[in-house]
Amino acid sequence: MTEKQTNPESPIKTEKRGHVLLIGFNRPAERNAMNHEMLIQFSDAYTRLEREDDLRVGVVYAEGKHFSLGLDLPDIAGVIKTERRLPIPEGNIDPFDVTPGARRTKPVIVAVHGCCFTLGIELCLAADIRLAATRTRFAQLEVQRGLMPFGGATMRMPAAFGWGNAMRYLLTGDDFDANEALRLGLVQEVVEKPRLLDRAVELAERIAEQAPLAVYATRASAVKARNQGDEAAVDGLLPAVLDLLEAEDFAEGERSFVEKRKARFQGK
């Protein structure tokens, strides 16, 4: 089932396709630089993904020639100075996962093209799976503007790239291409632009076919290991597995295996 939810002129577009929520950047004339209104709507979309049980996976993409040039600083700098953080509404999910509050538990795939600068890279690093079009250019160029990254790059880029690779780009602000992004681990696949969104949706639908509680528990264990260490993740394994063994989806998974058919998971 496809269900469009937003005004086509909105800076963030959302569209439900079955269990997948498509979230589109929609300021192409400004090369999808994220202003205050766009950031709030983006956070609203992530919050919707998190709260609606029928939604299982998010896909972030962009309209126009570029994914994003990052923050629209003339618009949003004053708000950041006042709030001393990205202005995410209280109770909402922060797509960049750097402000206090609720945390995302559902998988997100990001598909980038054109220019993917600063906050665009940080969004990729905060997501779970990243795809890039063949001619995408990346740059974490804050140091060239007298700033430093503050959407998670200083924490996540060294973990993803390795220290030397991260410093190579964080400290120079130099740009790099999709093949280098693939080598560094910033993206998992490089796809021709006409197929980029279709491929992201294909992966999202593949994830959405699996048992939702098992998907969320698997991701949660990996996040705990990354953030708190392997020992904390190990301590949580058995309780999580015991919960899954009591779920209806586990029984359905067993039945489908015995009956040699595709499972119909309900997230229960």
ROPABA-601117 format. One record per residue (C-alpha): residue number from 1; x, y, z. Coordinates in steps of 0.25 Angstrom, whole numbers, plus 5000, padded with zeros to 4 digits. Example, Ala and Ser with C-alpha at 12.3 -4.5 7.8 and 13.67 -1.06 7.14 Angstrom:
BEGIN
+-----+------+------+------+
: num :   xx :   yy :   zz :
+-----+------+------+------+
:   1 : 5049 : 4982 : 5031 :
:   2 : 5055 : 4996 : 5029 :
+-----+------+------+------+
//
This chain:
BEGIN
+-----+------+------+------+
: num :   xx :   yy :   zz :
+-----+------+------+------+
:   1 : 5000 : 5000 : 5000 :
:   2 : 5005 : 5014 : 4996 :
:   3 : 5001 : 5026 : 5004 :
:   4 : 5006 : 5040 : 5002 :
:   5 : 5005 : 5048 : 5014 :
:   6 : 5011 : 5062 : 5011 :
:   7 : 5009 : 5075 : 5003 :
:   8 : 5018 : 5074 : 4991 :
:   9 : 5024 : 5088 : 4994 :
:  10 : 5028 : 5083 : 5008 :
:  11 : 5043 : 5083 : 5011 :
:  12 : 5042 : 5069 : 5016 :
:  13 : 5033 : 5059 : 5008 :
:  14 : 5028 : 5046 : 5014 :
:  15 : 5022 : 5034 : 5007 :
:  16 : 5018 : 5021 : 5012 :
:  17 : 5020 : 5009 : 5004 :
:  18 : 5015 : 4996 : 5012 :
:  19 : 5024 : 4996 : 5024 :
:  20 : 5034 : 5006 : 5018 :
:  21 : 5034 : 5021 : 5021 :
:  22 : 5041 : 5029 : 5010 :
:  23 : 5046 : 5042 : 5015 :
:  24 : 5051 : 5052 : 5004 :
:  25 : 5059 : 5065 : 5005 :
:  26 : 5051 : 5075 : 4997 :
:  27 : 5058 : 5088 : 4996 :
:  28 : 5065 : 5086 : 4983 :
:  29 : 5066 : 5101 : 4979 :
:  30 : 5075 : 5102 : 4992 :
:  31 : 5082 : 5089 : 4989 :
:  32 : 5075 : 5083 : 5001 :
:  33 : 5082 : 5092 : 5011 :
:  34 : 5075 : 5089 : 5024 :
:  35 : 5068 : 5101 : 5030 :
:  36 : 5060 : 5101 : 5044 :
:  37 : 5047 : 5097 : 5038 :
:  38 : 5053 : 5086 : 5030 :
:  39 : 5061 : 5081 : 5042 :
:  40 : 5048 : 5080 : 5050 :
:  41 : 5040 : 5073 : 5039 :
:  42 : 5051 : 5063 : 5038 :
:  43 : 5051 : 5060 : 5052 :
:  44 : 5036 : 5059 : 5052 :
:  45 : 5037 : 5049 : 5041 :
:  46 : 5047 : 5040 : 5049 :
:  47 : 5038 : 5041 : 5061 :
:  48 : 5026 : 5036 : 5052 :
:  49 : 5035 : 5024 : 5047 :
:  50 : 5038 : 5021 : 5062 :
:  51 : 5024 : 5022 : 5067 :
:  52 : 5015 : 5016 : 5057 :
:  53 : 5016 : 5001 : 5059 :
:  54 : 5012 : 4998 : 5044 :
:  55 : 5025 : 5005 : 5040 :
:  56 : 5038 : 4996 : 5041 :
:  57 : 5049 : 5003 : 5032 :
:  58 : 5052 : 5017 : 5028 :
:  59 : 5058 : 5022 : 5015 :
:  60 : 5064 : 5036 : 5014 :
:  61 : 5067 : 5042 : 5000 :
:  62 : 5067 : 5055 : 4993 :
:  63 : 5060 : 5062 : 4982 :
:  64 : 5068 : 5071 : 4972 :
:  65 : 5083 : 5070 : 4968 :
:  66 : 5089 : 5069 : 4982 :
:  67 : 5086 : 5061 : 4994 :
:  68 : 5090 : 5073 : 5004 :
:  69 : 5100 : 5084 : 5006 :
:  70 : 5098 : 5082 : 5021 :
:  71 : 5092 : 5093 : 5030 :
:  72 : 5086 : 5106 : 5025 :
:  73 : 5095 : 5113 : 5035 :
:  74 : 5089 : 5127 : 5032 :
:  75 : 5076 : 5122 : 5036 :
:  76 : 5079 : 5113 : 5047 :
:  77 : 5092 : 5118 : 5054 :
:  78 : 5084 : 5128 : 5063 :
:  79 : 5075 : 5116 : 5068 :
:  80 : 5087 : 5107 : 5071 :
:  81 : 5094 : 5119 : 5079 :
:  82 : 5081 : 5120 : 5087 :
:  83 : 5078 : 5106 : 5089 :
:  84 : 5093 : 5101 : 5089 :
:  85 : 5089 : 5089 : 5081 :
:  86 : 5082 : 5085 : 5069 :
:  87 : 5068 : 5090 : 5071 :
:  88 : 5060 : 5077 : 5072 :
:  89 : 5046 : 5078 : 5078 :
:  90 : 5045 : 5072 : 5092 :
:  91 : 5041 : 5057 : 5091 :
:  92 : 5045 : 5056 : 5076 :
:  93 : 5055 : 5046 : 5071 :
:  94 : 5068 : 5053 : 5067 :
:  95 : 5072 : 5048 : 5053 :
:  96 : 5087 : 5051 : 5056 :
:  97 : 5086 : 5044 : 5070 :
:  98 : 5094 : 5055 : 5077 :
:  99 : 5083 : 5062 : 5086 :
: 100 : 5077 : 5057 : 5099 :
: 101 : 5064 : 5050 : 5098 :
: 102 : 5058 : 5038 : 5091 :
: 103 : 5066 : 5029 : 5082 :
: 104 : 5062 : 5022 : 5069 :
: 105 : 5061 : 5007 : 5070 :
: 106 : 5056 : 5004 : 5055 :
: 107 : 5066 : 5003 : 5043 :
: 108 : 5069 : 5015 : 5034 :
: 109 : 5075 : 5014 : 5020 :
: 110 : 5081 : 5027 : 5014 :
: 111 : 5082 : 5028 : 4999 :
: 112 : 5091 : 5040 : 4994 :
: 113 : 5095 : 5047 : 4981 :
: 114 : 5101 : 5059 : 4976 :
: 115 : 5108 : 5067 : 4987 :
: 116 : 5107 : 5061 : 5001 :
: 117 : 5114 : 5071 : 5010 :
: 118 : 5115 : 5073 : 5026 :
: 119 : 5102 : 5069 : 5032 :
: 120 : 5099 : 5060 : 5020 :
: 121 : 5111 : 5051 : 5024 :
: 122 : 5107 : 5052 : 5039 :
: 123 : 5093 : 5047 : 5035 :
: 124 : 5099 : 5035 : 5028 :
: 125 : 5108 : 5032 : 5039 :
: 126 : 5096 : 5032 : 5049 :
: 127 : 5088 : 5023 : 5039 :
: 128 : 5089 : 5008 : 5038 :
: 129 : 5092 : 5005 : 5023 :
: 130 : 5097 : 5016 : 5013 :
: 131 : 5096 : 5016 : 4998 :
: 132 : 5102 : 5026 : 4988 :
: 133 : 5101 : 5029 : 4974 :
: 134 : 5113 : 5028 : 4965 :
: 135 : 5117 : 5042 : 4964 :
: 136 : 5114 : 5047 : 4978 :
: 137 : 5124 : 5056 : 4985 :
: 138 : 5126 : 5056 : 5000 :
: 139 : 5132 : 5067 : 5009 :
: 140 : 5133 : 5069 : 5024 :
: 141 : 5138 : 5083 : 5021 :
: 142 : 5134 : 5091 : 5034 :
: 143 : 5149 : 5094 : 5037 :
: 144 : 5149 : 5102 : 5024 :
: 145 : 5138 : 5111 : 5030 :
: 146 : 5144 : 5113 : 5044 :
: 147 : 5135 : 5102 : 5050 :
: 148 : 5136 : 5088 : 5055 :
: 149 : 5126 : 5077 : 5052 :
: 150 : 5115 : 5076 : 5062 :
: 151 : 5106 : 5065 : 5057 :
: 152 : 5114 : 5053 : 5061 :
: 153 : 5125 : 5053 : 5051 :
: 154 : 5136 : 5054 : 5061 :
: 155 : 5131 : 5042 : 5069 :
: 156 : 5126 : 5033 : 5057 :
: 157 : 5136 : 5036 : 5046 :
: 158 : 5148 : 5030 : 5053 :
: 159 : 5140 : 5018 : 5057 :
: 160 : 5135 : 5016 : 5043 :
: 161 : 5148 : 5020 : 5035 :
: 162 : 5159 : 5017 : 5045 :
: 163 : 5167 : 5029 : 5052 :
: 164 : 5176 : 5033 : 5040 :
: 165 : 5166 : 5032 : 5030 :
: 166 : 5156 : 5041 : 5038 :
: 167 : 5167 : 5051 : 5041 :
: 168 : 5171 : 5052 : 5027 :
: 169 : 5157 : 5058 : 5023 :
: 170 : 5152 : 5064 : 5037 :
: 171 : 5165 : 5073 : 5038 :
: 172 : 5166 : 5077 : 5023 :
: 173 : 5151 : 5078 : 5019 :
: 174 : 5156 : 5072 : 5006 :
: 175 : 5145 : 5065 : 4997 :
: 176 : 5145 : 5051 : 4993 :
: 177 : 5137 : 5042 : 4983 :
: 178 : 5127 : 5030 : 4984 :
: 179 : 5138 : 5020 : 4982 :
: 180 : 5146 : 5026 : 4993 :
: 181 : 5134 : 5026 : 5002 :
: 182 : 5132 : 5011 : 4999 :
: 183 : 5147 : 5008 : 5002 :
: 184 : 5145 : 5016 : 5015 :
: 185 : 5132 : 5009 : 5019 :
: 186 : 5124 : 5022 : 5019 :
: 187 : 5115 : 5015 : 5008 :
: 188 : 5112 : 5000 : 5006 :
: 189 : 5108 : 5001 : 4991 :
: 190 : 5110 : 5010 : 4980 :
: 191 : 5099 : 5010 : 4970 :
: 192 : 5096 : 5017 : 4957 :
: 193 : 5087 : 5029 : 4960 :
: 194 : 5074 : 5025 : 4953 :
: 195 : 5074 : 5012 : 4961 :
: 196 : 5078 : 5019 : 4974 :
: 197 : 5065 : 5020 : 4981 :
: 198 : 5059 : 5007 : 4976 :
: 199 : 5071 : 5000 : 4982 :
: 200 : 5069 : 5007 : 4995 :
: 201 : 5055 : 5003 : 4995 :
: 202 : 5058 : 4989 : 4991 :
: 203 : 5067 : 4987 : 5003 :
: 204 : 5057 : 4993 : 5012 :
: 205 : 5046 : 4984 : 5008 :
: 206 : 5056 : 4972 : 5009 :
: 207 : 5058 : 4976 : 5024 :
: 208 : 5043 : 4979 : 5026 :
: 209 : 5040 : 4965 : 5022 :
: 210 : 5047 : 4960 : 5034 :
: 211 : 5042 : 4958 : 5048 :
: 212 : 5041 : 4973 : 5053 :
: 213 : 5044 : 4970 : 5068 :
: 214 : 5056 : 4961 : 5064 :
: 215 : 5061 : 4972 : 5055 :
: 216 : 5060 : 4983 : 5066 :
: 217 : 5066 : 4974 : 5076 :
: 218 : 5078 : 4971 : 5067 :
: 219 : 5080 : 4985 : 5064 :
: 220 : 5079 : 4989 : 5079 :
: 221 : 5090 : 4979 : 5082 :
: 222 : 5099 : 4984 : 5072 :
: 223 : 5097 : 4999 : 5077 :
: 224 : 5099 : 4995 : 5091 :
: 225 : 5112 : 4988 : 5087 :
: 226 : 5117 : 5000 : 5080 :
: 227 : 5113 : 5010 : 5090 :
: 228 : 5115 : 5002 : 5103 :
: 229 : 5125 : 4991 : 5099 :
: 230 : 5124 : 4977 : 5097 :
: 231 : 5122 : 4973 : 5111 :
: 232 : 5109 : 4981 : 5112 :
: 233 : 5104 : 4975 : 5100 :
: 234 : 5107 : 4961 : 5104 :
: 235 : 5100 : 4963 : 5117 :
: 236 : 5087 : 4967 : 5109 :
: 237 : 5087 : 4955 : 5100 :
: 238 : 5080 : 4945 : 5108 :
: 239 : 5069 : 4954 : 5113 :
: 240 : 5066 : 4959 : 5098 :
: 241 : 5066 : 4944 : 5093 :
: 242 : 5057 : 4940 : 5104 :
: 243 : 5047 : 4951 : 5100 :
: 244 : 5048 : 4947 : 5085 :
: 245 : 5045 : 4933 : 5089 :
: 246 : 5032 : 4937 : 5095 :
: 247 : 5027 : 4945 : 5083 :
: 248 : 5017 : 4941 : 5073 :
: 249 : 5026 : 4944 : 5062 :
: 250 : 5036 : 4933 : 5067 :
: 251 : 5024 : 4923 : 5066 :
: 252 : 5021 : 4928 : 5052 :
: 253 : 5035 : 4927 : 5048 :
: 254 : 5036 : 4912 : 5053 :
: 255 : 5022 : 4909 : 5046 :
: 256 : 5026 : 4915 : 5033 :
: 257 : 5039 : 4907 : 5033 :
: 258 : 5032 : 4894 : 5035 :
: 259 : 5021 : 4898 : 5025 :
: 260 : 5031 : 4902 : 5015 :
: 261 : 5025 : 4916 : 5012 :
: 262 : 5028 : 4930 : 5014 :
: 263 : 5026 : 4935 : 5028 :
: 264 : 5016 : 4946 : 5031 :
: 265 : 5021 : 4954 : 5043 :
: 266 : 5012 : 4963 : 5051 :
: 267 : 5023 : 4969 : 5060 :
: 268 : 5016 : 4963 : 5072 :
+-----+------+------+------+
//
